[in-house]
């Protein structure tokens, strides 16, 4: 199912939204392995996504297939399975979850090379008491973003397919927003571009999932957003400076997070 995706970055003073973050890596680095992995305390299937840099600037996803991928807490090893074959998508079992207080390690063996990374979750903070949404002048509603005491990433899933105000196909009545509260101030945000606002009607179901961020993961997200969201301003950082916790020969991030979830219906 195709879901509209909007990404937001929040500092102490402002926020913005943008499309899915691309990897922008120099063409000469075409041997790099790209790793996208986030595991949480949720008891569910977790995904590790492996790909190559694409020699074509507008090329699509270039999967790294046939790897051996293992997640370990130092006691138990979880072997991931690639599905479907050739996809570069590697999944844990459905009862896997990351327990708070334990460090986790990612091990990848691919094309005769070994890669690794480690991360540990920090405590998840509850949502504050502020309203989840607010009414707009056009009679519809928008999300009401607010930060907490600690850095976090919140995913909002909006669904109004069951509403009489859904006048298009079901795909047109779904939206996803990612909101980053990174506790950082960047002067470059003064030059941020205009962004899209997502509007939704009454009877919309809003599901929120708030992810805690370890300090290395916060720094990774900050560097990623700086490379993509704010490129073109007066204070750009140099391309290729996105941080990683992967070992040599790979980029991306292996993150471990604690998730807090709630839901509400727009009344």
C-alpha positions in Angstrom: 0.0 0.0 0.0 1.4 3.4 -0.9 1.4 5.9 2.0 2.3 9.5 1.7 5.5 10.2 3.7 6.4 13.5 5.2 9.5 14.0 7.5 9.8 16.7 10.0 12.9 18.1 11.8 12.4 19.9 15.1 14.8 22.1 16.9 14.3 24.3 20.0 12.8 27.0 17.8 11.3 25.5 14.6 10.3 22.5 12.6 10.1 21.5 9.0 9.0 18.6 6.8 10.6 16.8 3.9 10.4 13.7 1.7 12.2 10.5 2.4 15.9 11.0 3.1 18.2 9.9 0.2 21.7 8.6 0.6 24.1 10.9 -1.3 27.4 9.2 -1.7 30.2 9.9 -4.2 30.2 7.7 -7.2 33.7 6.4 -6.4 32.4 4.9 -3.2 30.3 2.3 -5.1 31.7 -0.6 -3.1 30.1 0.7 0.1 27.4 -1.3 1.9 24.4 0.8 3.0 22.8 -0.5 6.2 19.4 0.7 7.5 18.5 -1.1 10.8 16.3 -0.1 13.7 15.3 -2.6 16.4 13.0 -1.8 19.3 11.4 -3.2 22.5 8.3 -4.2 20.4 7.7 -7.9 20.0 7.5 -8.1 16.3 9.4 -8.7 13.1 12.3 -6.2 12.7 14.0 -5.3 9.4 17.6 -4.8 8.4 17.9 -3.3 4.9 21.1 -3.8 2.9 21.9 -2.1 -0.3 24.7 -0.9 -2.5 25.4 2.7 -3.6 23.9 3.2 -7.1 26.2 4.4 -9.9 23.2 6.2 -11.4 22.2 9.4 -9.6 18.5 8.7 -10.1 18.8 4.9 -9.8 16.5 2.9 -7.5 17.2 0.7 -4.6 20.2 -1.5 -5.3 19.8 -4.5 -3.0 22.7 -6.4 -1.3 21.4 -9.9 -1.5 22.9 -13.1 -0.1 24.3 -11.7 3.1 24.5 -13.5 6.5 22.9 -11.1 9.1 22.9 -11.8 12.8 21.8 -9.6 15.8 23.2 -10.5 19.2 23.0 -9.3 22.7 26.1 -11.2 23.6 24.1 -14.2 24.9 21.5 -15.0 22.2 22.1 -14.8 18.4 19.2 -14.0 16.1 19.8 -15.1 12.5 17.8 -13.0 10.0 16.2 -14.3 6.8 16.2 -12.5 3.5 12.7 -12.2 2.1 11.9 -12.3 -0.7 15.0 -13.8 -2.2 17.2 -11.1 -3.8 15.4 -8.2 -2.1 18.2 -7.1 0.3 15.5 -7.1 3.1 16.5 -9.2 6.1 13.9 -10.0 8.9 14.0 -11.3 12.4 11.5 -13.8 13.8 8.1 -12.3 14.8 8.8 -12.7 18.6 12.1 -10.8 18.6 12.5 -7.7 20.6 15.3 -5.6 22.1 15.4 -5.5 25.9 16.2 -2.3 27.7 19.6 -2.2 29.4 21.3 -4.6 27.0 23.8 -3.6 24.2 23.0 -5.2 20.9 25.4 -6.0 18.1 24.8 -6.3 14.3 27.1 -8.7 12.4 27.0 -8.9 8.6 29.0 -11.2 6.4 28.7 -10.2 2.7 30.9 -11.0 -0.3 33.7 -12.3 1.8 33.8 -9.2 4.1 32.6 -8.7 7.7 30.8 -5.7 9.0 29.6 -4.8 12.5 27.9 -2.2 14.6 26.6 -1.8 18.2 24.0 0.3 20.0 21.9 0.3 23.2 18.5 1.8 23.9 17.9 4.6 26.4 14.6 4.9 28.4 11.5 5.9 26.5 9.7 9.0 27.7 5.8 9.2 27.8 3.9 11.6 25.6 3.2 15.0 27.2 -0.4 16.2 27.9 -0.6 18.6 24.9 -3.3 18.0 22.3 -2.3 15.7 19.4 -4.0 17.8 16.8 -5.4 21.3 16.2 -8.1 22.8 13.9 -7.1 24.8 10.9 -8.9 27.7 9.3 -10.0 25.5 6.4 -12.1 23.3 8.7 -9.6 20.4 8.7 -7.0 19.5 11.2 -3.2 19.3 11.5 -0.8 17.7 13.9 0.2 19.7 16.9 3.9 19.0 17.4 5.5 19.4 20.8 8.9 18.4 22.2 9.7 16.5 25.3 12.6 16.6 27.7 14.8 14.1 25.8 15.6 13.7 22.1 13.1 11.5 20.3 11.7 10.5 16.9 7.9 10.2 16.6 6.1 8.5 13.8 2.5 9.6 13.1 0.2 7.4 11.1 -3.1 9.1 10.0 -6.0 7.0 8.6 -9.3 8.5 7.6 -10.4 5.8 5.1 -13.4 5.1 7.3 -14.5 8.8 7.3 -17.2 10.1 5.0 -14.7 12.8 4.1 -12.5 10.3 2.4 -13.4 11.2 -1.2 -10.5 9.5 -3.0 -9.0 6.0 -3.0 -8.0 4.6 0.3 -4.3 5.4 -0.4 -5.3 9.1 -0.6 -6.7 8.9 2.9 -3.6 7.7 4.6 -0.6 9.8 5.7 2.6 9.3 7.6 4.7 11.9 9.3 8.0 11.5 11.1 8.9 14.2 13.7 12.4 14.6 15.0 13.0 16.4 18.3 16.8 16.4 18.4 17.4 19.1 21.0 19.7 21.0 18.7 19.9 24.6 17.4 21.2 25.2 13.9 21.5 28.7 12.5 21.0 27.2 9.0 17.3 26.6 9.9 16.8 30.3 9.4 17.0 29.6 5.7 14.8 26.4 5.7 12.5 25.9 2.6 8.8 26.0 2.7 7.2 22.6 3.6 3.9 20.8 3.0 1.3 20.6 5.8 -0.7 17.5 6.1 -4.5 18.1 6.6 -7.0 15.5 7.7 -10.7 15.5 8.6 -12.7 14.5 11.7 -12.9 10.7 12.5 -9.2 10.4 11.5 -7.4 7.8 13.6 -3.9 9.0 14.7 -1.4 6.4 15.9 1.8 7.8 17.5 5.0 5.8 18.0 7.7 7.7 19.9 11.3 6.3 19.7 14.0 7.1 22.2 17.3 8.0 20.7 20.7 7.0 22.0 23.3 9.8 21.7 25.1 8.2 18.7 21.7 7.7 16.9 20.8 11.3 17.6 24.0 12.5 16.1 23.5 10.3 13.1 20.0 11.7 12.5 21.3 15.2 13.0 24.1 14.7 10.4 21.7 13.0 8.0 19.2 15.9 8.1 21.9 18.4 7.8 23.1 16.7 4.6 19.6 16.5 3.1 17.2 18.9 4.7 19.4 22.0 4.9 21.7 21.6 1.9 21.6 24.8 -0.2 21.8 27.2 2.8 24.6 29.5 3.8 25.9 27.1 6.5 25.9 23.8 4.6 28.2 21.0 5.8 30.3 19.1 3.3 28.6 16.2 1.5 29.6 12.8 2.7 29.8 13.8 6.3 26.9 11.7 7.5 27.9 9.9 10.6 27.7 6.1 11.0 28.3 3.4 13.7 29.1 0.8 11.1 32.6 -0.7 10.7 34.8 0.2 7.8 33.4 -0.4 4.3 29.8 0.3 5.3 27.6 3.4 6.0 24.2 3.9 7.6 23.2 3.1 11.2 22.2 0.2 13.4 19.9 1.7 16.1 18.3 0.3 19.2 15.3 2.2 20.6 12.5 2.1 23.2 9.1 2.8 21.8 6.0 4.3 23.5 2.7 4.1 21.6 -0.7 5.7 21.8 -3.7 6.5 19.5 -6.4 9.0 19.3 -9.5 9.8 17.1 -10.1 13.3 15.8 -13.4 14.5 17.3 
